[in-house]
Amino acid sequence: KFQQVQSMMCDLMEWRSQLLSGTLPKDELKELKQKVTSKIDYGNKVLELDLIVRDEDGNILDPDKTSVISLFHAHEEATNKITERIKEEMQSKDQPDYASYSRMSSSPTHSLYVFVRNFVCRIGEDAELFMSLYDPQKSTIISENYLVRWGSRGFPKEIDMLNNLKVVFTDLGNKDLSRDKIYLVCQIVRVGRMDLRDSNSKKYTQGLRRPFGVAGTWCL
């Protein structure tokens, strides 16, 4: 059962990466979403969890807006599909699945957890901090940006996020870990006046975004 769930999680992580890429055509995107929901329902059955009934598009049916008869038919259809899937898996369980093994070996299985405790830099205005993973050898960013809005008074703009600025960089595979170095880079963008020395009310502007600095630390 552990190996089953592990294989399904690898599939889901791979499909998640494809969904987040934003490069899939509409028809392929719809098909992939259906594969994801089907895999989740099958996983729930393997783990003996409750069965979730869905419509044709994979959306969860609302019991307050769906008749009892429709819910029954949807539940019956979902059960039959999952039962057929289990039979297929049992028939092929004795055959080695080299494709799955290869996919598991190359699938992203690593994550980097970052907890931002403080930001110390004398700017005098609000700032936006963009944090990302960077490969210095190839001079390229290998992750999405994590944005933190920092106020001019030395606190996060969203004060309720104080001591709660956390991010997990996911989808890091063996290929990433084999890089010579990976840096956690923070790009600082100042938000406010065109020139910090400008105190003339006639020239005073607000909301302008200006690059201020960049810093990095070796993390992997």
Secondary structure, 3 states (H helix, E strand, C coil): CHHHHHHHHHHHHHHHHHHHHCCCCHHHHHHHHHHHHHHHHHHHHHCCCCCCCECCCCCECCCCCCCHHHHHHHHHHHHHHHHHHHHHHHHHCCCCCHHHHHHHHHCCCEEEEEEECCCCCCCCCEEEEEEEEEECCCCEECCCCEEEEECCCCCECCHHHCCCEEEEEEEECHHHHCCCCCEEEEEEEEEECCCCCCCCCCCCCCCEEEEEEEEEEECC
